[in-house]
Each structure stands twice: as C-alpha cells, then as structure tokens.
Amino acid sequence: MNFLFAFIPRRISNKTVIAFYELLRKIQKFQKASWREHLFINQKAFSGHLNAISKNKGYIEDQNSYTDMPYGKATMQYSGCEIFAVYNAAYSLLAHPLMDLPELISFFEKDGMALGGKFGTSPKALRDFLESKGFTTFFSTMEKDFDTLAAAYPSLIFTMYNDKNDIRKEIHTIHISKSNDQYTAHNVYCNGTTVGPCPSFQELIKSINYGKAKGISLIGIRKS
C-alpha cells in the first residue's frame, strides 16, 4: 500500500504534474463560473487579517486563519497557498503589496484556479501573472537545476510534495525570500512560523517536513 501512496511523487515526472495543472486551468476557464460576490466578501474579511500581516513584517504566514475568505468552491485556508506565495514574493521585492489579497484572489479565480479551487492554482499561472505585472521570471521543473536557479534570483516560489513518500500529504506552494545569501521559507506550516534562515536552498528544503519535502517546480523572480 505504501508503494501506491509513493507512486505519484516518485514515479510521475514534475513536467507531467504541471501539465495536469495546466489542463485543469484551461478546463476551469471554459466553465466560465462567476465568483464576483467573492471579491466583496474577501475585501470585508481581509481587514481582520491586517494586524497579523503587520506582526509578520508584511508577509502572510498564517494560512490556517483564512477560513473566512472563499476561493472558488474552496477557501483560502484550504487551497490558497499559491496565491499567498505570490503575495509574499511580490512583497519581498517591492516592500509593499503588489495588490490587495482580495484582488489577487479574484484574478486567479478568473485564470489559474484548478478544479474550482479544490486543487489550488496552477504554478504556471503564478508565473504568467508575475510576468504580466512586469517581473522577470524563470520557471523550472528540473530539480537538478533548482540550486542554480535559486542562487540567481532574489525571490522564489517553490511548489513541492509535502512528503515524497505519501501523496496523501498533498502539495504545497511557498515563497522563499533571500537576504544576505540566506534563504527563509514563508507560510510553510500555515501557522505563523517561518523556516530558516539557511545558507543554501538545499539546506532550507531539507529543513522542511523533516527532510520529506520534494520539489515539483521553482520560479525565480526579480524586478525588471
């Protein structure tokens, strides 16, 4: 039975996983669901999270607190990690939010959401959004290239298996900031804590989930 749970993270290529997300993204766009009412709900709810963001020096670290903000058919607590990663990545480069979180949610509900939000957001949609806002990015699914990519860009978005031996532990996306060549991971456990700083990308990843994390994709981001 353990072999079955490990089959996807061990045997299915990262490129195939990303292609599957992109297929779900396209299907979602064709469905033309309307989530207009969510923007108002989320704008009202987001004000209650501003104190926590301020305490976390401008970053969103407490995904588990976002049960009050819908994302498609899910909530931001359940499947908003990719959007939180975009919010945090842009903040790390600009020292202010690129746009309010409710507006970001609305954007990805229109383009990027997978399976009504129940599978989160396609990682390539994150790259497309950042490039549309003028950032320079590089997207890779090749784990052997992650160290080089991480060293070359000041801000990173990392999509990973929480447990390389158990797909039931699901997939998570985080932002990784850099300062003085030290790497810090944000919103890893969704409870307000960070991981790091660590002197290298690999050391940081080995510090997550007791070394069980396994990379799927990495986006390098810088201001143009």
WOPE-V20287 format. One record per helix or strand of 3 or more residues. SS is the DSSP state (alpha for helix, beta for strand). FROM is the first residue (numbers start at 1). LEN is the number of residues. If there is no record, write none. Layout:
[[SS	FROM	LEN] [SS	FROM	LEN]]
//
This chain:
[[alpha	2	10] [alpha	14	18] [alpha	36	20] [alpha	63	3] [alpha	76	4] [alpha	81	14] [alpha	101	10] [alpha	115	3] [alpha	123	10] [beta	135	6] [alpha	143	10] [beta	155	7] [alpha	167	3] [beta	171	9] [beta	182	5] [beta	195	4] [alpha	201	6] [alpha	208	4] [beta	214	10]]
//
